Amino acid sequence: RSFRETTDSISGSPNRRIKRHRAGGSNEQCISIIRDGDQQPALRFSGLSYPQQGGGSGGSVDAVMPLINEIQKIRAEGKPIISHVDQCCSAAYWIASQTDAIFADNLLSEVGSIGAYCELYDERENKATGARTIDVYAPQSKDKNRSYREALDGNTELLEKELSEIVSQFIADVQAGRPGIKAEADGVMSGAVFSTAKALESGMVNGQACLEDCIEIVYVRANS
């Protein structure tokens, strides 16, 4: 969900108008909303609001970079953008860490889970029917899907290296976006999840504020 502010003039006095938009979970929808707002000349600030994430604690790494690119464009224009979060973990925190500030909605809000994992399903044999799937690769394609194939056979070394590359970039981006974060604190960079009080202690959030207060905060930033 995003919110942004424009200024109209009524009888010579500025009138604040807050526009709130909710994306239905599609990464393309989120990007479209941010991009559309950024292209409006009257746009003065932006915000991202992360509600409870339901059954998941994060998201796909593929969704991260396109959203970060849009956030960076807004920041490059000198327009403040902040994150209002409830449950903001893993990929969601990666994205939020690139905004100017992060505010937890309440004392039980959660952030963190800086890390990565994957799930593999071995569907090569249907135990109910006995049917088997056999994959055949061209002789020139010995490295195609190699990490996946080796993991299915019990060797996860290559897959762990791929995940490590992702997490290294994750950590680097968080530290760049939040230079005050206490990276050495227990659990911060190893995947732990923190409630608001602990998140404040470790520099993972800037404070606690409801959505309405966040709008006021970013409004002040836009006019300072």
Secondary structure by P-SEA (a helix, b strand, c coil): cccbbbbbbcccbbbbbbbbbbbcccaaaaaaaaaaaaacccccccbbbbccccccccccccccaaaaaaaaaaaaacbbbbbbbccccaaaaaaaaaccbbbbccccbbbbccccbbbbbcccccccccbbbbbbbcccccccaaaaaaaaaccaaaaaaaaaaaaaaaaaaaaaaccccccccccccccccccaaaaaaaccccccccaaaaaaaaaaaaac
